[in-house]
């Protein structure tokens, strides 16, 4: 699903960047330009970062 319509960035791409280590909106902006235009997607980006980071930390602690 497209999260950032202005830059055509999907939720999959944002999750991929979180797996690569992005943990903030600023880091996502630098990695894929999501949230750098109108900004209407920033709340959703933050939610994806939060849920994806929590999931990956849980997965790492089990491994």
Number of C-alpha atoms within 10 A of each C-alpha: 10 13 21 23 15 16 15 13 17 17 17 13 18 24 20 13 18 22 16 10 12 19 16 14 17 13 15 23 17 13 15 16 16 28 24 18 13 12 12 14 17 17 12 14 23 16 11 18 23 14 12 19 18 12 12 14 11 11 10 9 7 7 5
